[in-house]
Amino acid sequence: MDSNLRNHWDKVYAARDEDALTWFEQVPEQSVALIARYGGLAGGVLDIGGGASRLPDALLDQGYGDVTVLDLSDAALKVSRDRLGARAGQVAWVVGSVTEFVPGRVFGLWHDRAVFHFLVEAEDRLAYLRAMDRALAVDGHAIIATFAEDGPEACSSLPVRRYSSDGLVAEVEAALPGHFRRVEAARHVHITPKGNRQPFQITVLAKG
């Protein structure tokens, strides 16, 4: 695990309250809707880079009983665990880098709201995609949201790679020929707590 990167994210989460982070969503409505459309209640949901997101809260509210959250920062996950209280035990929490993730099982759905765009090195993107392939069951789905081509060029003092849906699909196909096909693409503009607009692209991929 990259300790410098882990320390960076620990400091980010320690510096501001959860609801002041630029990616904060009181209710992650779009993610919940897409997970319901492609994941259902069975098969398990793996949330990549979930951090302090309120997605696990929303999924538990919707009756999901198989939710796993992976994040590099234990400080970020602690925010979610503390917020959920007794319900935190209903979620599996994994501290680690997605580029080093070795799943011990398969999932029906892979959800990534804003991790892939931080992978500026080709070898890290390849490691991510291979982990996604290993983690997803045949007929499973991956929901990947990144900054769009007109989105921010950096986030939390780190550079990012911006994507169109076509560009993301091309990256996946180059790494994993024939493993995934696109089933949906959408554009979303996230409004930060300070009122700034952040354009995202969201691509849904089916495995198999």
N, C-alpha and C positions, 0 to 999 in steps of 0.2 A: 504494500500500500504506500502511496506517495504521502509521506508525513507532512511535507510542506503544504500540499494541497489540502490535506485534512485539517491542518492547523489554520489555513486560510478560512475554510468554511466554518470552523469552530468560532473563529473571531467574528465572522460576519453575523452569525446567529447570536453571539454574546453582545454585540454592539447595539442591536436594535430590538425592540419588541416585535413579536411575530407579525402584528398587523401593520407594521411600518416597513416591512420588507417589500421590495418592488414587485415581487411575484405573488403577493398575498391575495387570496380570494376568500371572502367570508363563506361562500358556498360555491364549490367547484362544479357548477351546474353542467357545463359542457362536458367535462370529463365523466361525470356520473351518467349523463345521457349516452355517451359513446360506449361506456363500459356496459350499460344495460343493453344496448343494441347488439354488441358483439360478444359480450362475455357471459351474460346471464348470471344466474346464481351459482352455477356449478363450474367446476374446473379450476377455480382459484385465480386470484388477481395478484400480479406482482407489480408493485408501483416502484419505478426506478427513480432514485433521487427524490423520494417523497419528502424528506426533511421534516419541516414543521407543518406541512400541508394539512388541510382539513379534509382531504379526500378519505382517509380511513374512517373518520367520524361519520361522513356522509354514507359511506358504503355499509358500515355497521347499522346505521339508521334504516337503510334500505333492505336489511336482512342478509347481507353477505356474511358468510361464516368462515371464509377461507381467504384472508387478506394478508399479504406479506409486503413489507416496506423495506427497501434497501436504500441506504444512504452512506456516503463517506463520513459524515459528521455525526458522531454520537450526541453531540450537543444539540444538533437539530432534532434528532429523534427523541431526545429527552423532552423537548418542548411538547411534542405530540403525546408522548407517554404521560406526561404530567397533566396535560389538558384532558386526556381521556380518563384518567383516574383508574377506577376499577375495570373499566372496559379495555384498558391497554392490554390486558392478558388475553383478549380475543384476537389480537393481531400478532403476527410473527415479525420481529424486528431484526434486521440484518445490518450490521455495521461493516462497510467495505466498499471497495471500488467496483463499479460495474465492469471495468476492463479486466478485473481479476476474478470476477464472480464465477464460481463453479456450482451450478444448481444441483441440489441433491434430489430433485424431483422435477416434474414438468407442470406447467401452468396452462390454463386456457387463455389467459390474456396478459399481455405485457403492456404496461402504461408508462409513458415517459413524457412528462409535460415540458421539460426544458433541460435535459441533460446532454443529449447528443450534440447540440450545437456548441457545447464547450470543448468537444474533442477536436482540437485543431491539428493533431498529429495523425497521419494516416494509419499508423500501427494501432493507435488507441481506438480509432473508428472500427477497424477490422476486429479487434478484440471484443468490442461492444457487440458487433453484429453476430459474431460467433457465439457469444454468451446468450444472445437473444434466441438464436436458432436452437441451441441446446435446451434452453428453458421452456420453449413453447411446444406444446403438443401438436401433432398433426391436426390440421383444421383450426388451430388456435389463431388468435389475432394479436397484432402489435399496433398500438396507437402511439405515434411519435409526433410530438409537437416541437417545432424549433422556431427561432426567429425567422421571419420571412425575408425575402431579398431586400425589402425596404425597411427591415427592422433594425434594432440597435446593433452596433458593431462591437460592443463590449457589454459585459454585465458583471457587477460586483468586482470591478477592476481587473477582470479577466477577458481576453479576446474570445470571440466566438466566430463560428462559420455560419453564414446565413444560407437558407435553402428555399428553392421552390419545391413543390411536391415532386415535379419531374426530376429535379436534381437529386432529391433524397432517394427516389426509386432507383435512379441510375446508380447511386452509391451502393445501395443494397444489392442490386443485381450484379454489379461488378464483384462484390465480395462473396455472394452466395447465389450463383447462377441457377435460376429456376426454382429456388426455394420459396419465394414469396411473390404474391401478386397484389397490386393495389385494388382495394375495393371502395375506397372513399377518399376524397381530398376536400379540404375546406380551408377557408381563411378566417382568422379570428383576430380581433384587436383587443388586447388586454389593456385596461385602464389601471395604472398603478395608484397606490394610495395618495400620491401627490397630483394625480390627474394627468400624468403623461400617457401617451398612446404608444403601445408596443405591438406592431403587427407580427402575427404568427402564421405559420402554415401548419396544418394538421393532416397527417397522412395515416390512413388505416391500411394495414397489410394483412393478408390472409396467408397462412403457411400451408404449403402443400398444393 
